[in-house]
C-alpha cells in the first residue's frame, strides 16, 4: 500500500522522512550558495527548478546521462540528494492555450518571434492584451514539449544515480480555457440554433491527452511519473472531484502508470477541501509531496477567497501562502505526515516555502524545524495490545 520512492526506507538527518527544499522560490539566490545553505541547515536534498537547468544537454539520452551525473555529483558532494525535478512552468505552457502569460515561462525563439511581431507595428487587441499570434503559440507549445521531454530523460537518469524514483511534479494547465468556466454563469450551452456545442470540460481533458502524449509516452518508456500539483488554473483545481476527472481521463488514455499527484495541501484548505481526505482518496497515486503553509481568513475579509483582483500576498486577500508549520498555517503538518504514514507513502517530502511576510532563509529553516517536530515515525504496533498480561 502506498507509493515508495526507494526500495528501503531512508530516514532524514533529523526526521523520519527525508526533507527537501523546493528551489523554485529561491531563484534570486546564487545556486552555489543555496546548496551550501541546504547543507548547513540540515536539509536532505532538493527539488530542481528545471527552468534554471541547461535542458538542451538533455535533448538526447546520452546528454541527459552526462548532465544527470554532473547534478548528482554536485548533490552528493554536499551530502544531499535530488528528489524531484519541477516542471510547473513548462507544463502550464504546454497545457494552456498560448498567451503572453505562458510565453513568459518559455523564452527562446517564441519570445524572439513575439518581439519581431510587435516590432512590425502589431499590437494585441484591446479586449485580449495577452494575445499572441498563431506562429508564436505554436512555438510556445513546441518549446514546452521539448523541455518536458528533456526533463523526463534527466529524471530517468537521476533515478538510477540515486537509486530512487525521481518524479516530475508539475502543472498541466487547463486547455480550451476550461479553468475560466468554473463558475457556471453564463451557463455552458449544449446547443444553439440547432447546432450542438461540446462541453468544454470534456474537450479540455481530450486536449490534455493530445498535448502531453509524447511526454507521457516517454514517461512510460523510462519509468518516470508525471505528477500534477492540483491547483487553481489547472484542469484539476485543488479538489477531490476534478482530480478524479483528471485521473479517469489519463487512465482511459493508458497512462495509469504515469500520471499521479504531487501532494500540496496549501491549494486545498482555502477552498474548504481537506488535504487529509485527498490523501486517503488518492493514496496509491501520490508519488511525491510538498508541504506549504496557507493562512485562511477565519471571518469576513475585504478581498474574499478569490482576492478581489489583488496581488498574491496582499493583506486584503482571504488566504495567503505562509511558512509551513507556523501558527498561521491552516494545514496541520502533523496530520499530513501521519496520514502519509497511514497510506504507506515512503519518500521525501519537500518544503515549498512561499511567505511574503518572512525572510526566505529564516522561513525555510523555520519550516524545516516544524517538519522535524511533526514527522514522527509510525508506531508499527497496537498499543492496546501492550495492556495484556
N, C-alpha and C positions, 0 to 999 in steps of 0.2 A: 504494500500500500504506500502511495506517495512517491514522488519523484526523487531520485538520488543522483546528485551530480558526480559523486565519487563512489567507487566500489566499496570502500570502507570509510566510515565517518572520520572527518578531520575536525578536531577541535580548533577553536580560535586561540589566540595567545592568552586571552583572559576571559574567554566566553565559551559556551558550548558550540555555537555555530561560528564559523569564520565570518568576520565582519569587514566589509569593504567600504570604500567611499567612491561615489559616482564622480567622475572627472568633469562632467558637463558644465556644472555650475562654477567651476574654478578655472575657466578659460583665460581669465585675467592674470592668473598666477603662473609664473615660469614653470614648465613641466619638471625640470630637473629639481628645482626647489620644492615642488609639490610632492614628488616621490620621497624626498628626504623627510618632509613633514609627515607623510604616512608612516614611514619607518619609525621616526622618533615618537609619534603619538601612539603607536601600538596597533595600528590597523593591520589586517591580514592580507589585504590586496585591494584591487580597484576594478572599476568598470571603465573600459576605454571609451572615449568620445571619438567615434570613428571619423567624424568630420575634421578632426585635427590630424588624423593619420595620413601617411603617404599611400593612399589606396591604389594608386597606379602601379605600385610594386606588387599588388595582389591581383592583377588582371590575368595572371597565369598561375597555375598550381605551383610551379617551381618558384616563382617570385613570392607567392604567399608563404611558402615553406621557409624561405630565407628570411622574410620580414618577421614572421612569427617567432623564429629563433632569436632574432635581434630583440624583439619586445620581451620575450621570455627571459633572456639573459639579463636584461635591464631589471626586470622584476625580481628575479632570484638573487641578484647582487645586493638587493636591499631587503632580502628575507620576505618577499611578497609574492603574491600570485595575481594573475589576471583572471577574473571570474566571468566576465561578460564583455561583450562588445556592443555598445549602444548604437542603434540605427534609427533613432527617432526622427531626425531631420530628413534623411533620405526616404524613409518610409512614408512620411507625410507628403513629401514632394511627388512620390510615385502614385499614391492613392488619390490625392485630391485632384480636382480639376485645376489645370495650370493657372497661376495668377502671380502677381508680384509678391504675394505673401510667401509662396513656396519658392519662387525664383531666388529670394534672398538666402535660402538654405543651400543652393546648388553652386552658384558661381560659374566660373569657366566660360565655355562657349555660349551658354544660354544667356549669361549676363552681357557678354560681348554683342550678341545678336540683338538683345533688347536695347542696348545703348546705341547701336547703329540705327535701329528703327526709330528711336526717339530723335537722334541727330538729324534725320531726314525731315524733321518737322512734324512727325506723327505724335499725337498725344492720345492718351486713353480717353474714352468717352466720359463725360461728366458723371453719368449715372453708374459708371464702373471704373473708379480710379485705379483699381489694381489689375486692370485688363492687360493681357499680353497677347500679341498676335499668334496665330496658329503655329508658325515656324518656331517661335520661342517656346511655346507649350510643348511641342514635340521634343525639343532639346532637353527641357526640364525632365520629362519622363525618361528619356534615353539615358541621361546622365545619372539620374536617381537609380535606375535599374542597374547600370554599370557599377555604381558604388556598392549597391547591396550585394551583387554577385561577388564583388571583391571581399566584402565583409564575411560572407559565408565561407569563402576559401580560407580567410585568415582565422576565423573561429575554429574551423576544422583542424587546422594545424596547431593552433594553441591548445586545443583539446588533447592532442597527442602529447605535446610537450609537458603539460601539467597533469596528465592522466586524469582529466575531469571533463565533464560535458560543458563546454563553454557555449553559452546560449547567446542569442541575439535579441535582447529586449528592444522594443521599438514601437512605432506607430504605423498605422496603415491608412490614415486619413479617412475620408468619407466621400467616395466617388459619387458623382451626379449631384453634388451639394446636398446629400441626404441629411447631414447634420443640421442644416438650416431649416429643415422641415420638422424639427422635433415638436414644435407647438402647432397643433393641427388646426390652425385658423390662418388664412382661409383653408377650408377642408381640402384634402387631396382628391381631385376629381378623377373618376374612373372612366367617364365617357362625356364627350361634349359633341353636339351636332351629329350624333350617330357614329362617332369615331372613338374607339377605345383608347384609353391612356393608361400606360403601365404604371404600377406602383413603384415610386422612386426607391422605396426601401428594398424591394427585390432587385431592381436594376443595380443599385449600389453594391450589393453583395456579388452579383454576377461580374461586375466590372472589377471588383477586388480580385477575384479568382483569375480573371484575364490578365490584369496588370502585374500580378505577383507570380504568375505561372513559372517563369524562368527561375525566379528566386526560390520558390518553394520546391521546384523540381531539383535544383542543386542542393537544397537542404536535405531532401530525401536521399540523394545520392551520397552525401557526405556525413549524414547522421547528426546534422545541426538542427536545433529547433529555433523557430522564429516566434517570439513571444510578445503578443500585443499587450501594451500597458493601457488598459481600459481607461477612457479619459474623455471629457467633453471635447468635441471636434472630431472624435473618432467614430467609426461605424458602431463599435461597442463603447457606450458612452460613460462607463463607470457605474454600471448597474448590472444586476443579475439577468434581467430579461434580454437586453440587447446583446449581452455576452453569449447567451445561449444561441441567439440568432446567428452570430458570427461563427461560433464553433460548428453549428449544424451545416452551414453553407460550406465551410472549409472541409469538413469531414466528407460531405457529399462529393466534393471535388477530388477526394482521395488524399487529403493532406492531414489526416488524423494524427499521424506520427510526427508531423512537422509543427503544426500550429497549436499554440497554447497561450499561456498568460504569464506576464511579468506582474507579480502582485504589487499593488501600490494603493493602500487604503486611503491615502490623502485625497484621492479624487472621488471617493465614495461618501465619506461621512457627511460632507456638506450637502449631498443630495439625499440624505436620510437613508442611505444604504449601508448595511452592516458589513464591514470587511470580514468579520468572523463568519457570517453566513456565506460570503463569497468564497472563502477558503474551504468551507465544508462542501459547497456546491461543486467546486471545480478542483477537488483535491488531487486528482491524477493529472491535471493539465497545467498545474502551476510548476513551471520549470526553473524559475528564478524569482527573486523577491527584492523589492525596495522597501525601506521604511522612510517616510517623510511626514513630518508633522503638519497638522492642519488645525487652525483655530476656527471655530464656528460661533457666530454671534448667538448667545442664548436667548436674546429677546429681539425686539424690533431694531432695525438699523436703517441708515439713510439710503445705502446703495442696494439693499436687498441681496438675496443669494446670487443674483445674476450680475451684480456690481454696478448697475446704473451707468454703463459705458465709461467707467473709471479704470485707470491702470491697475494691473495686478499689484497687490501690496498696499493699495490706497486704504487709508484708515476708515473710510465710509463703507467699504465692502462688507458683506455679510459673512465672508470667510476669507482667510488668507493662509498661505503656507507659513509654517513656523518650524522651529528646531524640534526634531523628533524627540519625544520623551520629556519635553519641558512641561511645566504646569499649564501652559496654554494649549497643549496638544489634545484634541478631542479624541484621537485614537489612543488605545492602550497598548503600549509596546509589549507589556507582559502578556496580555491576552493574545496578541498576534503571535508571539513566539510560542506560547503554549499550544495554540491551535495548529501552528505549523508542525509542532512535535506530534500532536494527536493524529494528524493525517499522514505522518511518516515522511514529511518533507525533510530531506537531508542534503543541505548545501549551504552555500554562502548567502548572507543577507547584506545588501549594500545600502548604506545611508545615502539618500539623495537630499543633500542639505540645500534648503532654499528658504531663507528668512530675511526679509527686508529690514528687520529691526535688530539684527545681531551681526557682529563681525564674523566673517566666514570661517576663519581658522578656529576661533573660540567656539563658534557654533558647532562645527564638525566634531570638535573634541568633546563638547557637552553631549552631543547626540551619541557619540561612541560610549561615553561613560554610562548614559542611560540604557543603551543596548546591553552593556555588560551586566548591569544591575538586574535587568529584566530577563536576560537569556539564561534561564535556569535549566539545567539538564533534566530530561524527562525521568520520571520515577522508575519505571520498569517493574513495578510491583504494586500489589493491592495492600494498602496499609491496614485495612480491616482484618486481613489475614494474619497480621502480626499480633493480634489480640488473643489468638488461640493459644492455649496451654501446650 
